[in-house]
């Protein structure tokens, strides 16, 4: 056996001279020119002040191979294997070495300069290259390979432990982030060919980094028992690798041997930047879980779940369970879902990598998933639908549609995200917006979204509020909303409503108090405004306003009614896409109160009548109950109240009489009553000034509400009136040409001229004045009706008949008497003839004269 040849050169840093060259020729190539053996000719580099490493370089070198020492002394050993003389001449050992001495302040790539001085950690005693880093929030911590930026030694294992100091707040957790944005500062493992390419194509991880490859291991914790975040090698930029806690361990392992063929445009080894950040500790985190959360509606109605800010190890799963209360459903949609494309490795093929699934769940946390089949499932090849417009700041976007979101069938929903690949080099970022929507409320009327009915048989008192179902508002896709809350009383009961809180954000409406009617009124109601109206219903199909509110300036406000039904209505029109129950809401209380039942007739009808109002201790509870006067078909009402207009300066009382019509929500008239007032106020029913529809006539009425504020007694009278249809102008012209002018007296003989209205005939000349001018009791008008013209006519006819009969009898008697005289004369002549009184034969008429 031939002895081996060894050439050793010790180069101390203190040696005089700045640079030099050493040449040596050995007649042997290493046996095996591939990485993994160096059993023949090889080179070793050792630093006396550091533990012996035992690594070797061999093979054919190329490129620029620079070695920067960590200490001041370097031992370079060239080992030539035993060869024969022929082998030496056929394959001689050649090498060329250049060396140079650098001052520390000139090594700026390794140590930095000035304010950019790099903190390389504290060396671990009796270790080759391990270091501990602390205080990286204030320092520029840099994790560097040994002898950076030159060739790193062979056969070494370096441990870099990064620790974060405690967070300034207990709800914050310090995390460590490693990154490198310059791909020229990372080169680990085999020599990469080509120029600068994308990280996906040049950076290798996992099983791609195989022995005897050099590689880095990143652990989510302070030991190698912690979850492995990444195993990587190659040349590329390093995205943010973030720990879940205050410690991170980086292990750098190099092979026992290698070749010197480094490209001149890349450094050898690596330099990683370490930063300390703080993440907020989630109160929804499941104990002993890395990222799984249970989100309950008690913690908030809505929010956003983000992907973990720290890196996720491979083959882990994050689970998000959304638990709503009874009557709630879960509304989910994605505002972001981004996944870096992965290179498909056939030997590690999975049918659904990085699977994301959505499940329905039962109403309790202990129940299993309702269906083994998910509601939705997505893999690398398909991403979930994303509602991008919902995250656009400063703009009002259309609500997310049903195709862009998911609704649970029950009160809970689960989202699982599997990380088949570690998210260190293939980041997976997502944002899930969730909202718990109250869709079920007790007491809702069938087929209604928000209408409720309250009775004293359920509860005598309670609390209610506006709906919180986002799908009833603009942000849920609706433009208008109308909710009715009805309170039904029993005989001897009254309702007291108290609006404790009102919030109508940006409402274009104002609430004012009408002192004359003692009501809150909403004025300047523009599109996009909301109102809260309160009505009472003393009788069926008869509603009276109790007030209207559209701003918070009058809250709290109380409404009291002793009618059969009270209704509160929330009405919103023309909502924008950004408005929901946080913009329009109210809170209220109700109470059913026992009261004395009001007796006496409150619904009146007939041709005329009078209402006496008296406010005293006995009738105090019933003063607020209204009166209703009903007119017959095709008729109207006229009401006369002694007093003045409510705004008149001659008004001397705080009491008011408020009159409503049958078709108007606002009062027709508000009157200041006076017992012995000379003046009076005339009020007609609302149908008096409208065109009558004889095909579908509506019964006209007047509703009177008395606002008693001081003891008094008043009497008001009412009259049923009728207005005959007036002919058109053309008809009037035709009738004037043919039959003369048309007068109201022709169709309305019982006309009150001052009212221009007809009254019932039974009231005409009945001994009591009903027309304001007393036209119905005038002597000239009543003479026609007081004289019995019919009987006189019949008497006259009878007299005429008697006279005719009497005349006929007289004529008959006269004729009879004349006939009797003639007969007597005839008999007398016959008697004379018998006496032979015969005239001479020569008798002539002329002789008589």
Secondary structure, DSSP 8 states (H G I E B T S, - for coil): ----EEEEEEEETTSSSSEEEEEEEES---S--STTT--SSEEEEE-TTS-----EE-S--EE------SSSEEEEEEEE----HHHHHHS-EEEEEEEE---GGG-HHHH--GGG--B--EE-TT-SS-EEEE-TTTS-EEEE-TTTTS---SS-EEEEEEE----SSTTEEEEEEEEE--GGGEEBSS---SS---HHHHEEEGGGS-TT--EEEEEESSSTTSEEEEEEEESS-EEEEE-SSSEEEEEEE--SEE--EE-TTS-SEEEEEEEEEEEE--TTB-TT-SS-EEEEGGG-SEEEEE--SS---TTEEEEEEEE--TTEEEEEEEEEEEE------GGG--TTTT-EEEEEE-SSTTS-BS-SS-SEEE-TT----B-GGGG-TTS------GGG-EE-SSSEEEEEEEESS-TTTS-EEEEEEEEEEE---TTB-TT-SS-EEEETTT-SEEEEE----GGGSGGGT-S-EEEEEEEE--TTEEEEEEEEEEEETT---EEEEETTTTEEEEES--TT-EEEEEEEEEETTEEEEEEEE-SGGG-SEEEEE-SSEEEEEEEE-S--TT--TTTEEEEEEEEEEE-----S--EEESSEEEEEEEESSSSGGGTTS-EEEE--TT-EEEEEEEEEETT-TT---S-EEEEEESS-SS-SEEEEE-TT-S-EEEEE-GGGGS---SSS----EEEEEEE-SS-EEEEEEEEEEE------HHHHHHHHHHH----HHHH-SSEETTTTEEE-GGGTTSSS--STT-GGG-HHHHHHHHS-HHHHHHHHHHHHHHHHHHHHHHHHHHHHHHHHHHHHHHHHHHHHHHTT----TT--GGGG-
